[in-house]
Amino acid sequence: MADPTAHYVALGDSISIDDYSGGPGCGGASLLFANRDDDFPEWRGRDLLTADRDTTFSLLAADGATTRTLLDAQLPRLAALRVRAPRHRDHRGERPAGGLRGHSRR
């Protein structure tokens, strides 16, 4: 079975959103997904969408978010997306244990 399409999810606070960076598509998370080549030509071809045209993006970060916001709002929204962690293999060819990297259930 083929691996699912890559899905980039941005969690966090205002550092990841577009609101203070000039509007939609201008924040750090958005630019990593799809660079604005006219604004940042030195990054042309180095964004996630260029690397894989099937990549999708969900901006779940929010202005003023705290750790509590991440736990109580953003992670449940991530779970609702039904995004599956990619099937990576470690250097020994074994699959890592667990689901999404860095996430554990409380």
WOQUIZI-V465545 format. One record per residue. BURIAL is 1 if it has 9 or more other C-alpha atoms within 8 Angstrom, else 0. Layout:
burial
BURIAL
BURIAL
//
This chain:
burial
0
0
0
0
0
1
1
1
1
1
1
1
1
1
0
1
1
1
1
0
0
0
1
0
1
1
1
1
1
1
1
1
1
1
1
1
1
0
0
1
0
0
1
1
0
0
1
1
1
1
0
0
0
0
1
1
1
0
1
1
1
1
0
0
1
0
0
0
1
1
1
0
1
1
1
1
1
1
0
0
0
0
0
0
0
0
0
0
1
0
0
0
0
0
0
0
0
0
0
0
0
0
0
0
0
0
//
